[in-house]
C-alpha cells in the first residue's frame, strides 16, 4: 500500500531507496507459547541466529571503509563480538525459552530489558552507555531470528539506503560521515536541530518532524524522500517513481552546473568582495570544503573530536587534527572554536543531568569549570598555529568576565609553551561567538576585548525567541526573519564594521540563499556554512548589487509585520 507522510524538509533534493530502520529499542516482537516438544528446536533456532550474527561481524571486518580509522572500526566490531559471545546474551535467553516455554524473540527481549536496566544503574558513565551497544547486538540477533539478517556496509548498498530513525544525536554525525546513505528521515527534529544540521552537512535529501515514520515504515520498503517539499512517499507506484526519478536527475544536473563557478572570484555586481568559508566537524571535511571553493574554515566544531569514544583526546591527538586541517587547507585561514560540549553533547567524565541542558554548564562555562581540559586544547590549537593562519573562537560568551577569564587562560597556555620553547603564532587572534542575547546587547564592550566576532545564529535565535530548535512542536515559531532577530543581526554587524573588526555569520542562515541578500544589505562580507551550500550562496552573491540591497534592507528593518517582511525578502530575491 502506498501512502505519503509530511514533515519538515531540511536538506533539498530527492532520494529514492529502501528503508533501513534505525532504533535504540528492539523491533516489535510477538509473544507466543512454544510446545514442550518444540523447546529444543526453538533453542536451536536461537543458536543459529547467534551464529548468523557472528558471521555478519566477521563480514563487517572484511568491508572496513577506506576513510574510516581501521583501529576504531575493529574496536567497535570486537566490542560487539564480546557482547554477543557473553553468556548473558548467548545462553540466558535459552534458559528463558525453556523455563517460560516462550519463543526465542520474546526471550531475547526479556533478557535485553533486564540487561539495560542493570546497566542503567551503573555509576560509571562509560559502562552505563554500553547499553546502546547491547541493544544494537540484540537487534542484529532479532533480525536474524526474523529472517532479516543485517548487511555489511558496502557502498553500493548504502547508496540506495534511507535511514529511518526516531531521532539522531550530534554524536551520530561522526557515524554518518563514514557512510554514503542516500537519505535519512526522523520522527523528531526542527529546521535547525542537530539532525537537520547533519543532513545539510552530508548534502543528502532529508525530512524531519515526521512523527510516526519509524512506526509506519517497515524494513526494506521503497521510499521517495523529497527534501525540498518535506514529503516522504512510501511504496510509490511506477508512475510516481518515474516522475521522481526525472526530478532527481534534474536536481543533479542543477548541482553540477553550480560547479562551474567554483573558482570564480566571489564578488557582487558592484565589486564588493565577499568571503565564503566552510563549517567543519572533522578534519576529513576539508575535502568537501575545497571541492566547493571555500576560502577558509570559518568554524571548526572541535567538540566532535570528543564524541563517540570512551576517553578524551590527548593534547597531541588534538594538535595533529588541527595541524592536518591547516596543512590540507594550504594557507587558507582556519577559525577553531574551542569545544562546545555540554547540553546534548556529553563526553566521558563530564556528563551530568541538568534541568535545562541548553541553559546549563556548556561551552565556555564548561571550559572555565574544567581549566585543565581547556588548557590542553588551547595548547594544541596554539601549537598548530605555527603551521598556518589560525584564529581561536570562544563559544557562548555572555559577559565580559568570561572573556577576561578566557584571555587569561590563553595567556597561561602561551606561557607554558614559551617555557618549553615550543613555537606558536604570538599574534593569534581571539574571537567570540555572539549567540546569547546578552552578548548581542553588549556588543560594543565585547568588540573592545576581542579581535573578531562570529554570530552563531542557531542559538541566538533559539535564546532570543525562547524556542527549543530541536522541538518540532514549536519549530514553526523558529523564525530567522523575526523583526527582533533582524534588528539584532543588523546592530551586531554595523557595530563590528564601525570599528573595523571582522564579523562573520556561521549559523545555518549563512547557508540559506534566501537570506544571502538581506545579510549583504546589512553589511555582512563573511559567511561560513556547510560546504554543500557554498556554491548556491556564491551564485546568489555573484548576482547581487549591495548598493541596491542596502536600501531594500533598511526598508525591511523598519517593518514589524512578519507577512510584509516575507514579501519584501521575496522581492529582494527576484
N, C-alpha and C positions, 0 to 999 in steps of 0.2 A: 504493500500500500504506500502510495506517495503522499507526503504532506510537507508543509512549509512551516518553519519556525522563524520568528522575527526577533532581532536583538539589536545591539549597537555595533555598527561596523567601525572597526578601529584601525584597520590596515587594508588599503584598497587592493583591487584585483579579484580574480576569480580562480578558485581551486576546485579540482574535480578529483575525487579519490574515494578510498574505502575507510570507514571509521575504525579507529583503534581506541578502545575505551581506556582511559587513564583514571585511576582512582586510588585513594588511600584506604579503601574498605573492600572487603570481599564482594565479588559479584553476588547477586541474589541467588540463593540456593534453596532447593526444596528439601523437606524433611520427610522421610518415609521409613517405615519399618521393614527390616530385612529378615526373612525367614531364617530359622536356626540352621537349616541345611544349606543356606546360601552365605553364611557368615564367612566361611573360609575363602570363597571366591571373591567376596567383597573386599576382604583384606588383601587378596592377591591383586585386585584391581587398583587398590591404593598403592601397593608396592610398584606396580607398573607405571603409575603416574610419577612416583618419585624418580624412577629410573629414566623416564622421559625427560624430566627437568634436568637431571644430571647430564644427559646428552646435550640438552639445549645450552647449558652453561659451558660445556666443552666446545660447542659450536661457536658460541659467542667469542671465545678466546681466539678462534681462527679468523674472526672477522673484526678485529680491532681497527677502528677508523684511523686513517693515517694522520689526521690532525688532532688526535686525542693522545695525551700523555700515556704511554704504554703502562708504566708502573701504576698510575692512578686507576686505569681500567682493570688491570689484573687484580689490584687490591679489592676493587668492587666485586669482581667475579669470585675471588677467594672467600670474601665475607659471605656472599650468598650461598656458596658451596658449603661452608661451615654450618650455616643456619639450617640448610637442607638436610645435612647429614646428622645433625644433633637429634638425639632420641626423642626430645620433647616435641619435635615436629615430624620425625620419620617413623616413630614407634608408638607414641602415646595415642594418636588417633585410631590406631588399630585396636588398642585396648578398649577405646570407647565404642568402636564398632561392635565388639564382642559383648561388652557389658550392657550396652543400651540397645543392641540389635538395630542400629541405625545405619543409614547409607554413609559412604565414605565422605561425601561432600559435607554432610552435616557434622560429622565427627571432626573434620578439619576445621570447620567454622567454630565449633565449640572450643577446640584447643587453641585456636588463634585468639579468640576473645579472652581466654584465660591468660595467655602469654602477654597480650597487650596490656591487660590490667596489671599484671605483675611488673612489667617494665615501666609503666606509668608511675609506679611508686618509688622507683629508684631515684635517689637524690642526685647522682652524677648525671649531668645533662647529656654528656656524650652517649653513655649507655642508654639513657632514657630515650634518646632519639633513634636508637637502633630498632625501635618497634616499627618504624617505617620500612626498614629492610625486611623485617619478619613478614609484614603484610605483603610486600612485593613477592617474596619467595612463595608464600602461601597462595597468592593469586596465580602464580605460574603452575603450581600443583593442581589447583582447582581447574584451570583451563585445560590441563592435560586430562583430568577426570571427565570433563565435559566434552572431550574430543576436539578441543580448540587449542592445541599447544602453541607456545609462543614462537616467534620467528627471530632469526638472527638479524641484527641491524644492517642489512645490506642496502646500499644507496638506492638501487633500482626499486626496492620495495618501499623504502621510506619516502621517496619522491612522490608516491601515489597514496601516501597515508595521511589521514586527517585525524589529529589527536582530539578526542572529546573528553573534556575534564570538567569537574565541578568548579575547580579553581586552580590557579597556579601561583606559586610564591616567587619572590625575587630570586631565590636560590635556583629555581628552575631555569633561569636564564643561562646559567653555566651549562646545564644538561642539554638544553635545546640547541645551543650553539655548536654542539658536537654532532648534530644530526641534520638531515635535509628533508624534514617533513614538508608536505605540501601546504598544510594549514593547521591551525588549531582553533577550537571553539570552546567556550566555557559558559557555565551557568551564571557565574558571578562576574563582577568587574564593571568598571566605568571607562569612559573615554581616555582618562589619564591614569587609570590604575596601573599597577606594575605589570599586570597581564597584558594590557594594551601596549605598554612600552616595549615589552618583549616582542610582541608581534611586529611592531614597527621597526625594531632594531634588526629583526630577521628578514624584513621585507617580504612577508608572506601574508596572503589574504586571511583575515581573521575577524570573528564576530564574538562579542562577549554579551553578558546580561541576557542569556537565552533562557534562564530559569530552570527549565526541565529537560534540556538537551541530553544530559548524562543519563536520565531515566528513560526518555522516549527512544533514543537511538540505540540500536543493537550493534554488537561487534560485526565488522566487515560489511555493513550496509553501505551502499553507494550514496555519496553526499556531493552536493554542489554548495560551495561557500562563496557568496558574493560579499566581499569585504567592504565594498563601496556602498551597497544598498543595505547592508546589515541583515542579509537573508540567508538561511540555510534550507536547502531543499533535500529532503530525504527520499531515496528511491525514485529519482526522476524517471519519467518515461523517455523514449527515444527522441521524441520531438523536442522536449525541453533540453535534453542532454546535447543535442546537435546545436541548438541555439546558443547554449552557454559555451560550448567548445569554440564557436565562432567568436563570441565576445572575448573569450580567453585569449585567442590568437590576436585579436585587435589590440587588447591591452598590452600584450607582449611587444607588438610592433611599435606601439607608442613609447614604451620604455626604452626600446632600442634606439629610437630616433633621438631621445634625450642625450644619449652618449656622444652625439656629435658635438655638443657644447662643453664637453668635459674639460678641454684645455683652453677654452675661450676665457679671456680676462673678464673677471666679474666686476662689471661697472654698469651703471644706469645709462639711459639715453643721454642725460645731461652730464655725463662723465664723472659721476660720484662713485668712487671705488668702494666696494663692499667686500668684507671678509667672511667667507663661509667655511666654518670649521666643523669637525666631527665630534660627537659624543661617543665614547667607547667604554666598554666594561672590562675587557680583557685585552692583552697585547695582540692576540690574533685578529682583533677587529680592525687593526691598522690596514690590513689588506683591502677591506671594503672601503675604508676612508680614502685611500689613494686611488682606487679604481673609480671613485665618484668625484675626484678632483678636489678633495679637501685641502685647504691651505694650512692646516694645522689641526691639533686636537684641542678643542675648546673646553672639554670636560672629560677627564679620565676618572670614572667612578671606581675608586680603588677598593671600596668595600667588597666588590665581587671577588677579590683575591682571597678574602677571608671566609667565603661561603663554601658549603658542601665539603667540609673537611673536619676532622676531629681534633686538629691542632691549629695553632696560629702561625701564619707565615713569618719566618725569621726576617731580620733586617736584610741579610744578604739575598734572600729569596725575593723580597720586595725590590731591592736595588736592581737585581737582574731584570725584573719585569719592567721597571721604569726605564732602565737603560735600553732595553730592547725596543721599546716604543720610540724613544728618542732616535736611536740609530735607524730604525725602519722608516721613520718619517723624514729622514735625510735633511736635517737642518730646519725643518718647519717648527714653529713654536708649539710647546706642549703645556697645557694647563692641567696640573694634577690636583684633584680635590682630595683633601685628607678624608679618611674613611667616614662615611655617613652610616654608621652602624647603630643598632638600637631599633626601636619601633618594630617593624616587621622583618628586620634583617638582623637576626640574632646569631651570635657565634659562641663557640665553646668557651665556657668560663666567665662569660659576661651576660648571659641571658637572665632575664628577670621578668616576672609578671607584673605589669603596671596597669592601673585602672584605665588609663588612656595613653597607650604607647606613643601615638603621634605627638603628644604634648609632654612626653616624659624625657628620660635621660637618653638622648640620641645625639649623633653628630658631634659638634664641638663640646656639648655638655658631657658626653661620654669621654671624649678626648681629655678634657680637663680633669675628669674624675679618675682617669687611668693614665697619669702622666708618663709612666714607664712605657706603656704600649704606644702612646703618641710619640714619645721620644725616639723609639726605634723607627717609626715610619718617617718622621722628619729627617732623621739621619739618612735613611735610604733615599729619600727624594733629593736631599742636598747632594749626596754623593753622585746621583745620576745627573745632576745639573752640570757636572764637569764635562759632560759629553754633548751638551747642546742646550738650546734655549728652553728652560723650564720655568714655569710660574707655579706658585703654591696658592691654592684656593681653599679657604676655610668655610665650611658649610654651616648654615643655620645660626648665624650670629644674630643676637637680639639686643646687645648693649655694648657700650664701649669697654666695659670692664672685661668682657670676653675677648675683645680684640687685644687689649693690653696683655692679658694672660697668654694668649696665643703667641703674640710677638715675643714675649719673654721666653717662652719655651722654645721658639725657633732660634732665638739668640743663644740659649743654652745648648741646643743641638750643634750650632755652629762652633761654639767654644770647645765642645768635646771633639769635633773633627779637627779643629786647629791644634788641639793638644796631641792628636795622633798624626798630625801633618798629612791629613787626607784632603785632597783637592775638592773644591766645590765653587760654584758661582757666588762670589761675595755679594753681588748685587741682585740676587734673585728677587723677583717681585713677589709681593704678598698681597693677595686679594681676598675679598669676602663675598659670599653669596647673599644676595638680598632675597630672602624667601619668607621672612617674617614681617608682618605689618609694622612692628616697632622699628625694624631696621629701615624700612622704606621711609618712615616718618622721621627718622634720624639721619637721613642720607647725607646731609651737609657735614655732620660731625664724622660720619664713617669715612667720607672721602678725604678728610684731613689725615686720617690714620692709615689708610690703605693706598696701595699703588694702583689698584684697578678693582672693578666690581663686576659681578656676573649675576644676572637676575634669574633666579630659579622659579619660573612662573608656575610650575606644578603645585608646589607648596604655597607659594604666595597667594594664588587664587583660592586654594583649599582653606588656608587660615583666614584670609580676608572675608570670604563668604561663609565661613563656618560650615563647610560641606566636606564630608569624607569622600574623597575622589574614588575610593575603591567600592563604595556602596552604591549599587545600581538603583536603589530605591530613591536616592536623591541626586543621581548623576545628571539628570536633566537640569538641575539648578547650577551645575558647574559651568560657568559662563565666562570665557576669556574676554568677551566684549561687554561685560557689565560696566556701566559708567564709572564705578569706583575703581575697577581694575585698570581701565584705560587711563584714568586720571593718575593712578599711582605709577604706572609704567612711564607715562609722559614726564612726570615730575622727576623720576629717578634718572631717566635718560638725559633730560635737559640739565639737571644738576651736574652730572658727570661731564657732559660736553662743555659746560660753562667753565669748569676748572681744568679742562684738558686731560681728564683721566679716562682711561679705556673702560668702555662699558659694553657688555655682550648680553644677549638673551640665550640661555641654554636650556630652557624648559621646552615642553612639547610644542608650544605655539611657534617656536622658531622654525620648526619644520612644517608648519601649516601654510601652504602657498596662498590661502585665502586671507591670511593675516600679514603676509610679507609686506605689502604696500603700506598698510597703516603703520607698521613699525618703521619703515623707511621714512614715512611722513613725520614721525616723532623724532627723527634724527638718529636712529639706530644704524650703525655701519658694520656691526659684527654680530653674526648669527652662529650658533653652534647647535647641531642637530644630529640625529642618527644618520649615518652615511647614506641610507636608502633614499633620503629625501633631499639630498644636496642638489641634485640636478633639477628637480622640479622647482625648488625655490630659486635656483640660479636662473632658470628660464623666466621666472617672474621678475627677477631683478633686471635682467637684460632688456626687458620691455617696459620698464618703469621710468618715469620722469619725476625726480624728487621735488623740484620746484612746484610742479602741479600737485603733488601728493601732500605737501605741507599745507596748502590752502584747504584741500579736502579734509585732511586730518583735523585741522583746527575746528572745522565745522562739526565734525563727529564728536570732538571733545566737549563742545558746548551743548551737545544733545543729551538729554536724560531719558528719553523714551527708547526702550530696547528695540521695538519694532522699527523705529526710524533709524536707529543705529545700524541695524541689519541691512536696511535699504541702502543707506549711504555706503556701507562697506561693499555691498554687491555692486553698486555703481562704480566704485573705485576699481573693481576687478574686471570691468567690462573691457 
